[in-house]
Amino acid sequence: MDRKNFLKSLAMIPLSTQVMKLSALEQLTSSFASTDLMPVLFVGHGSPMNAIEDNVFSREMKAIGKKLPKPKAILMVSAHWETKGTFVTAVEKPETIHDFGGFPRELFEVQYPAPGSKWLAEETQKTISTTTVGLDYRWGLDHGCWSVTRNLFPAADVPIIQLSLDYTREAQYHYDLAKQLYALRKKGVLIIGSGNMVHNFGYVAMAPGYEGDFNHPFGHAWALEANATFKKLIDTDDHKSLINYKTYSNALKLAAPTPEHYLPLLYTLALKDKADRVSYFNDAAVAGSFTMTSVILSGKLV
């Protein structure tokens, strides 16, 4: 089943089953003074319907959001913004982008009016030294972003920018680039990667007897193996194997036949501090070939 037809099929699923003046500038930058390290997240975002449904995954995201320290701003790395080159959004009022098709009108009516942050865009631009980072004034918040933040921060009162994925570069490039963002954790910035550890449309299948329920837990054997392997490599800090996942095993190769949903995980892991603990939430496979497994890196239990 291809992506287009799969997304159309999800539309049939019932909703019940399926985030200046100089003095003013000084005030703004002082609000980003050094703080304790903010946590870092990787969130398996799954179906866009998780943004509006009351289900096990959305409830867990909401619970995590209540436990997180309130960030001064969010830097989001979403699977759904790929560019040639690296960019950050710098718009004052980001548009809520409905970058999908075939879903109920209710989903297209969702607006997530979080403000942007020109300061964080420029700070990110300055922080990354290994490549040129462009300021983008056209992209808004795609569903890989707002389907997550709408659950974590439903008030939409935290400024958000997005960092694009350069589709011309390999995994090592993304990991090395992400490491440079570490200083932002000390400035009240919550960095979130949004994708899915296991994401393969070619092997979509619903659990037997639950053909209409995308969120009913079900995973092919290789998908469950891949998910368990990813967690083992994360727990042992084997980032080299995670970067070179395509050569690690056939299960990992099947897990991410294209890299865009996997790369946000590397952005999260690259920011790990020696004091960080690793914890997981929404750790389940769905639709046979997807996992919702999400990761928190924090020095404190969340």
C-alpha positions, 0 to 999 in steps of 0.5 A: 500500500502506498502512502497516498492510499494509506492516508486515504484509508485512515480517513475512514477510521472513526475518530473514537479510535484514533503543541526593535529597540535595544532595551527590548532586545536586551529584555528578550535575550536576558530571558534566555539566560543559562538554566538547568539543562532542558530535557530533549525529546524524540516523539513518535508522532504516528497518524495526524489523527493523534492531534485530535483523538483521545487515545492512549498515545495522545493521553500519554503525550498530554501527561508528559507535557504536564511533567515537563518544565515550561520551556521558553521556546521549542526547537522542532526537528520534524520528519516533514520538513526536508530541504536542500540545505539547512534552514530554520523558520523565522516567521513571527506567526507560523502558519498551521500547515495541513500537509496531508490528504484524505482525513476528516474535515475536523483535522483540517480545521485545527489551528495551532497559533503558537508564535515564532521566535526570530531570536531563537532562529538567529541564535540557532543560526549562530550556534551551528558553525559547520554549515550555512543555516538560512532563515526561512520566512515561508514554512510554518508548523507542519503536522509532524510539529503541531500534532505533537505540540498540540498534545504537549502544550495545548495552550499554544503559548510557547514560541516554536521554530522548526529546523529543516532536514537536509535531504542531500546529507547522510546520517553522520552529518545530521548527528554532528550538526545536532551536537552543536545545538547543546548550548540551547538546552542551557537557555530554556529551549526544549529540543524535540525530534518528531518522526518514528523509529520504525516507519515503513509504508510498504508493510502496513497491516492492521491487527487481525480483527482490528482492521479499522483501528490504526492505533491497535497495537500490532507489529510484524516480527521484524518491526518488533525486533528493530524497535527492541534493537534501537532501544538497546543501542540507545540504552548502551549509548551505541550511537555509532551503530545508530548512525550506521543503522542501515548496515546493522541488521536487516530489521533496522534496514526495513525499519527506515527504508527512507531516513526522514522519520528516523533522522529526528531521533539522531538529533535527539540522541546527539544532545545527550548529556552524561547526566541524562537518564533515558526513559520511554513512553508510547512504546508500542508498534501499530499498523504492523510497520510503525512504532510510536516509541518515544524517548526522553533524555533528562537529568531528572525523571519526567 
